[in-house]
Amino acid sequence: MKTKGKKKKESKKDQSLKEYISLIFHEHKGRYGYRKIHAVLNNQYQLPVSEKVVRRLMRELGLKCQSRMKRKQPVKVKKATSAGYIYENLLNKKLFHDTFK
């Protein structure tokens, strides 16, 4: 008999893990996903848990990592002259030709 749609009883281990997960998640301002939270649980708290369990519990808690927006670099605006747009002489071609003649 399948238990589709029925919720099973939550174990004490799952409840304590949910507390740890929400603590870590909010401590890092929602920037940690299930992989990093799994690593913190294993390294810092010495709780051997699989990534799948962490992912499932995070889904149950409704915690989702927020990805950071990439910022666009501002483009340097050069002053336009009356003759149009004159670029800087980066290659110094005149100077280069005059020295070798």
SVG drawing of the C-alpha trace seen along z (x, -y; Angstrom):
<svg xmlns="http://www.w3.org/2000/svg" viewBox="-3 -72 69 74">
<polyline fill="none" stroke="black" stroke-width="0.4" points="0.0,0.0 1.5,-3.3 1.3,-6.3 0.8,-8.9 -0.4,-12.2 -0.1,-11.1 2.5,-12.7 4.6,-10.4 5.4,-11.4 8.4,-13.6 11.3,-12.1 13.2,-13.9 16.3,-13.7 14.6,-15.6 13.2,-18.2 16.7,-18.9 18.2,-19.0 15.6,-21.5 16.6,-23.7 20.3,-23.5 19.5,-24.1 17.3,-27.2 20.0,-28.5 22.8,-28.2 20.6,-29.5 19.6,-32.7 23.1,-33.1 24.4,-33.5 21.5,-35.7 19.9,-33.1 23.0,-32.8 23.8,-29.2 22.3,-26.4 21.9,-22.8 25.5,-21.9 27.1,-24.5 24.7,-23.8 25.5,-20.1 29.2,-21.0 28.7,-23.1 26.7,-20.4 29.4,-17.8 32.4,-20.0 31.2,-22.4 28.5,-20.4 29.8,-16.8 26.4,-15.7 26.7,-13.1 23.8,-13.8 23.4,-13.2 22.9,-16.1 19.5,-14.7 18.2,-14.8 19.3,-18.4 17.7,-19.3 14.4,-17.6 14.3,-19.4 15.1,-22.7 12.2,-22.2 9.9,-21.4 11.0,-24.5 10.6,-26.6 14.2,-27.8 15.7,-28.6 19.1,-30.1 19.2,-33.6 21.6,-33.9 23.5,-37.1 23.0,-39.5 26.1,-40.2 26.8,-43.9 27.6,-45.6 30.9,-47.5 30.3,-51.2 31.7,-52.3 34.1,-55.2 32.6,-58.1 35.0,-60.2 34.3,-63.8 33.2,-64.3 34.9,-67.1 33.5,-69.4 35.0,-67.3 33.3,-64.2 34.9,-61.5 38.7,-61.6 40.3,-58.6 43.5,-58.7 46.6,-57.8 47.4,-54.5 49.8,-53.2 51.8,-56.5 52.1,-55.7 53.5,-59.2 56.1,-59.0 57.0,-55.4 57.5,-56.3 59.5,-59.5 62.1,-57.7 62.9,-55.0 63.1,-57.3"/>
</svg>
